[in-house]
Amino acid sequence: MSLNVLICCRVNLYAEGLQKLLEEDSGLSVLGISHTDTDISKLMQYGPDVIVADLPSCEKILSSQFNTKGKKTLLIDETNDISAEQIKKMIANGLGGILAMDVDSRILQKAIRKLHDGELWFDRHTIHDVLSQGEEEKEEIHLTKKEKEILSHICSGFSNKEIAKKMFISEQTVKSHCNHLFKKFGVRSRLKLAISAPECLTENQKKNVSRW
């Protein structure tokens, strides 16, 4: 069964180029190309699995203007000039990944599949910048030794299964600790947890958040 992809881009030639790259993969189906807010609203009704968008369209899609709940959005960054604060805000609104425009079609196709599978697609430099951005005063959160260890593994991109193997505990125990961490930091995802807890990480750990 093919994945349905919606391309949202203000520049037609750019959007058509993305469509051709995606059509090289028989497992991906392009539902359509949107250039305006009206187009996005119409095409969203067809239930895309993943949305690929340029920056202006991405910001519109992630706003409350469109019903994108449960949709996976991949930003194609053609500017390389998005601030960490802006990225942090988009992640909070549901951004699933960022891809540079100079990558080849195989990476684009892989990123789309990763997002559809519930994974994230951010390079380590982006994550490091976001983790390092904004050192506002926060209420101190007390963590147990084991929670700190699990948080460190989460921020290095390891799955629950991998963490369980490293710590010689059950996967269910890891899941339980993760839920406690989510509750303590008031978040619902692993990435938001890492973003919310930079003060709990060493500089080396921040730099090594690379497996997302």
C-alpha positions as CSV (number, residue, x, y, z in Angstrom):
1,M,0.0,0.0,0.0
2,S,1.5,3.3,-1.1
3,L,1.8,6.4,1.2
4,N,-0.2,9.4,0.2
5,V,1.9,12.6,0.1
6,L,0.7,16.2,-0.3
7,I,3.2,18.8,-1.6
8,C,2.6,22.3,-0.4
9,C,4.8,24.9,-2.1
10,R,4.4,28.5,-3.3
11,V,6.7,28.0,-6.3
12,N,5.2,25.8,-9.0
13,L,8.4,24.7,-10.6
14,Y,9.8,23.7,-7.3
15,A,6.7,21.8,-6.4
16,E,6.7,19.9,-9.7
17,G,10.4,19.0,-9.2
18,L,9.5,17.5,-5.8
19,Q,6.6,15.6,-7.4
20,K,8.9,14.0,-10.0
21,L,11.4,12.9,-7.3
22,L,8.6,11.3,-5.3
23,E,7.1,9.6,-8.3
24,E,10.4,7.7,-8.8
25,D,9.3,5.6,-5.8
26,S,6.4,3.3,-6.6
27,G,5.5,3.2,-2.9
28,L,4.7,6.9,-2.7
29,S,1.6,8.5,-4.3
30,V,1.4,12.3,-4.7
31,L,-2.2,13.4,-3.9
32,G,-1.6,16.8,-5.4
33,I,0.3,20.1,-5.2
34,S,-1.0,23.1,-3.3
35,H,0.1,26.7,-3.9
36,T,-2.5,28.6,-1.8
37,D,-4.3,28.2,1.4
38,T,-7.5,27.3,-0.5
39,D,-5.6,24.5,-2.3
40,I,-4.3,23.2,1.0
41,S,-7.8,23.1,2.5
42,K,-9.2,21.2,-0.4
43,L,-6.4,18.6,-0.7
44,M,-6.3,18.0,3.0
45,Q,-9.7,16.4,2.7
46,Y,-8.1,13.5,0.8
47,G,-6.2,12.4,3.9
48,P,-2.5,12.7,3.2
49,D,-0.2,10.5,5.2
50,V,2.7,13.0,5.0
51,I,2.8,16.6,4.0
52,V,6.0,18.0,2.3
53,A,6.1,21.8,2.5
54,D,8.3,24.9,1.9
55,L,8.7,27.3,4.8
56,P,5.7,29.7,4.1
57,S,3.4,26.8,3.6
58,C,4.7,24.8,6.5
59,E,4.0,27.7,8.9
60,K,0.5,28.0,7.6
61,I,-0.1,24.2,7.9
62,L,1.2,24.1,11.5
63,S,-1.0,27.0,12.5
64,S,-4.5,26.4,13.8
65,Q,-5.9,27.4,10.5
66,F,-5.9,23.8,9.1
67,N,-7.0,20.5,10.7
68,T,-3.7,18.6,10.5
69,K,-4.1,16.5,13.6
70,G,-2.2,13.3,13.2
71,K,-0.6,14.4,10.0
72,K,3.2,14.2,9.5
73,T,4.8,17.4,8.2
74,L,8.2,17.6,6.6
75,L,9.8,21.0,6.0
76,I,12.0,21.4,2.9
77,D,14.4,24.2,4.1
78,E,15.6,26.2,1.1
79,T,16.9,29.1,3.2
80,N,19.1,27.5,5.8
81,D,18.3,30.5,7.9
82,I,15.6,29.4,10.3
83,S,16.3,30.4,13.9
84,A,16.4,27.8,16.7
85,E,13.5,29.7,18.3
86,Q,11.4,29.3,15.1
87,I,12.2,25.6,14.8
88,K,11.3,25.0,18.4
89,K,7.9,26.7,17.9
90,M,7.2,24.6,14.8
91,I,8.2,21.4,16.6
92,A,5.8,22.3,19.4
93,N,3.1,22.7,16.7
94,G,3.7,19.3,15.2
95,L,6.7,19.6,12.8
96,G,8.1,16.1,12.2
97,G,11.3,16.9,10.4
98,I,13.5,19.3,8.4
99,L,15.3,18.4,5.1
100,A,17.8,20.5,3.3
101,M,16.9,21.1,-0.3
102,D,20.3,19.8,-1.6
103,V,19.7,16.2,-0.6
104,D,19.0,13.5,-3.2
105,S,15.7,11.8,-3.9
106,R,16.6,8.7,-1.8
107,I,17.0,10.8,1.3
108,L,13.7,12.6,0.6
109,Q,11.9,9.3,0.2
110,K,13.5,7.8,3.3
111,A,12.5,10.9,5.4
112,I,8.9,10.6,4.3
113,R,8.8,7.0,5.3
114,K,10.4,7.7,8.7
115,L,7.8,10.4,9.5
116,H,5.0,8.1,8.5
117,D,6.4,5.4,10.9
118,G,6.3,7.9,13.7
119,E,9.9,8.8,13.8
120,L,11.5,12.3,13.5
121,W,13.9,13.6,11.0
122,F,16.3,16.3,12.4
123,D,20.0,16.5,12.0
124,R,22.2,16.7,15.1
125,H,23.2,20.3,14.5
126,T,19.5,21.4,14.4
127,I,18.8,19.5,17.6
128,H,21.8,20.9,19.3
129,D,20.8,24.5,18.3
130,V,17.3,23.9,19.6
131,L,18.5,22.3,22.8
132,S,20.9,25.2,23.4
133,Q,18.4,27.9,22.6
134,G,16.7,29.8,25.5
135,E,18.1,29.1,28.9
136,E,15.0,30.6,30.7
137,E,14.6,30.1,34.4
138,K,12.5,27.0,35.1
139,E,11.2,25.4,38.2
140,E,13.7,22.8,39.3
141,I,12.6,19.3,38.5
142,H,14.0,16.5,40.6
143,L,14.9,13.3,38.9
144,T,16.1,10.0,40.2
145,K,19.4,8.6,39.2
146,K,17.7,6.1,36.9
147,E,15.5,8.8,35.3
148,K,18.6,10.9,34.6
149,E,20.2,7.9,32.9
150,I,17.1,7.1,30.8
151,L,16.7,10.8,29.9
152,S,20.3,10.8,28.7
153,H,19.6,7.8,26.5
154,I,16.4,9.3,25.2
155,C,18.3,12.5,24.2
156,S,20.9,10.3,22.4
157,G,18.1,9.0,20.2
158,F,17.8,5.4,21.6
159,S,14.5,3.5,21.5
160,N,12.9,2.0,24.6
161,K,14.2,-1.4,23.4
162,E,17.7,-0.2,23.1
163,I,17.6,1.5,26.5
164,A,16.3,-1.6,28.1
165,K,19.2,-3.6,26.7
166,K,21.8,-1.0,27.8
167,M,20.4,-0.8,31.3
168,F,19.6,-4.5,31.8
169,I,15.9,-3.8,32.6
170,S,12.7,-4.6,30.9
171,E,11.2,-2.6,28.1
172,Q,8.1,-2.1,30.2
173,T,10.2,-0.6,33.0
174,V,11.8,1.9,30.5
175,K,8.3,2.8,29.3
176,S,7.1,3.4,32.8
177,H,10.1,5.7,33.5
178,C,9.5,7.6,30.2
179,N,5.9,8.2,31.2
180,H,7.1,9.6,34.6
181,L,9.6,11.9,32.7
182,F,6.8,13.1,30.4
183,K,4.6,13.9,33.3
184,K,7.4,15.7,35.2
185,F,8.3,17.9,32.3
186,G,4.7,18.3,31.0
187,V,5.4,16.9,27.5
188,R,4.1,14.1,25.3
189,S,7.0,13.3,23.0
190,R,10.6,12.3,23.3
191,L,11.8,15.3,21.3
192,K,9.8,17.8,23.3
193,L,11.3,16.1,26.4
194,A,14.8,16.7,25.2
195,I,14.0,20.3,24.3
196,S,12.4,20.9,27.7
197,A,15.3,19.4,29.6
198,P,18.6,20.9,28.2
199,E,19.8,21.8,31.7
200,C,19.8,18.1,32.6
201,L,22.2,17.3,29.8
202,T,25.9,17.8,29.5
203,E,27.3,19.7,26.5
204,N,28.6,16.4,25.1
205,Q,25.1,14.8,25.3
206,K,23.6,17.8,23.6
207,K,26.0,17.4,20.7
208,N,25.3,13.7,20.4
209,V,21.5,14.0,20.0
210,S,21.9,12.8,16.4
211,R,19.9,9.7,15.8
212,W,16.6,11.4,15.2
